[in-house]
Amino acid sequence: MIDDILKDIREASINFRNAILLSPVLEKSRRLVTVRIVTNVTFNSQDKSKALAVVKKYVPSYFGCAVEISKLSPDCNMVRHKILSAVCACAKTVFAVVTEKDITVEKTDNGFTYKISVPAVFCNDELCTNINSYLQKCFCGNFYGKCVPSEVNLAELEVEETRDEIEYEIPVRYFEIEDFHFLEGDCVRKKAVYLSDLNFSSEEVIVCGIIDSLNERTYTNKKGQEKTYLSLVLNDGTAAAHITYFIRQKSADKIKELKVGDSIVCTGANEEFKGNLRYTAKFIDYGKTPSGFVPEKRPSKPVPAYYHFVEPQPFFDTEQVGFLDVKETPECLKGKTFVVLDLETTGLNSSPVSGNMDRIIEIGAFKIVDGEIKESFSTFINPEKKLSEEIINLTGITPDMVENAPTSNQVMPDFYKFCNGSILVGHNIVGFDYRFIDYYWTKSGYVFDRKLMDTIGLAQELLFLPNFKLNTVADKFNISFNHHRAVDDALATAKIFIELIRMKKSLPKIQ
């Protein structure tokens, strides 16, 4: 029946000729069936009415009907990534010898064309047919592809064990907008995306929240004219997001009446800019989050079944504090697992609200099991941006060290697996490290059951020191290390944590 509905909707309007349908939603309590349509061209209210009329033909009369239509045009990078996923899904042998560098994509007026460079033995039309079917489930438009022979010698390739992971798409969460009324828009908005879920690209996304900050700024356009725009921070109780809005002359007076504390609805685009997602509002109206709004808990991707890029290593250190002394392991450490971590980053900005989020360039972590350091996890991360001289001088990490390292998207699933079931520990982990880890885990679809312990608070409680910097606390326990390198800082912190717990004889509260 879904295929019949889609066929009729495509025939109902030329603006839906490339449309796709998402899974219909049935709300039993309201007896309402909502059909969600995605199109790649602009549509109008008449198109929506035609689509609703089609849906009503297929839905029993005792149910109400609604349609939600959104516009989404993928870019070449999005399509290239999905093509590689399609190859993985339908041709494992080809996937073993193909990377995104072997795929070229070009946008056309009504879709995309692509070429895949594969060994000659794999060149066939069936592969592209299967890929096209896969793409048409993900994006609007038509897809035309062909395989071209590459120079890969299959005899020289090393065959690795296939490690499949379960594909899992994190659903985007929405809430109902209350008390909506127009400021400048022309379409009633009923649902808004959680700001904490605003980690995807789309040409139209609706968000709603309270204005935390609001600044009017100017810029000079290509014609040399000075224009005004708003830079505001919106908060819906799940997260805060930085929003840019370019003021229109016809609605300037109304927009300039906005102030901090107002509750608004923004309709706009969330697009990648210089490696970061940036939300630009097209229209601003009034609206509120639901009364007594309690955010729905976000589901997480399953823990990866395998390590793909970074394998943990067994750890044994004869220089651990207390190695030559007879020191019993505190009972509170037994039967528990801790991961002590430290990061090096491209800067100190740990909040995307205040601008572009800085990137992680090194993770160092050590797993403590039953009071002993048992495993290490260490890797550089390619930040996919230039390192500043300040960071190079501070950390000693140079561009050539991260150039061939895995990216954050590749590392974070492995690190999530390493940390699963553990309490996270760090020196200022609450104020710094966890903000980065949580952001990039969330971006990759992982939600961690936040259990944190901070050695700064422990040290302040138990020690009398002039300050509580990591090197000062380490000196107290005669621990020497190479400061400002993640792996060394993490090991020093792990040793400090064990010694502080020996002093306290109990665990601190989880933060």
Buried (B, 14 or more C-beta within 10 A) or exposed (E): EEEEBBEBBBEBBEBBBBBBBEEBEEEEEEEBBBBBBBBBBEBEEEBBEBBBBBBBEBBEEEBEBBBBBBBBBBEBEBBBBBBBBBBBBBBEBBBBBBEEEBBBBEBEEEBBBBBBBBBEEBBEEEBBEBBBEBBBEBBBBBBEBEBEEBEBEEEEEEEEEEEEEEEEEBEBBBBEBBEBEBBBBEEEBBEBBBBBBBBBBBBEBBBBBBBBBBEEEEEEEEEEEEEBBBBBBBBBBBBBBBBBBEBEEEBEEEBEEBEEEBBBBBBBBBBEEEEEBBBBBBBBBBBBBEEEBEBEEBEBBEEBEEBBBBEBEEBEBEEBBEEEEEEEEBEBBEEBBBBBBBBBBBEEBBBBBEEBBBBBBBBBBBBBBEBBBBBBBBBBBBBEBEBEEEBEEEBEBEEEBBEEBBBBEBBBBBBBBBBBEBBBBBBBBBEBBBBBBBBBBBBBBBBBEEBBBBBBBBBEEBBEEEEBBBBEBBEBBEBEBEBBBBBBBBBBBBBBBBBBBBEBEEBBEEE
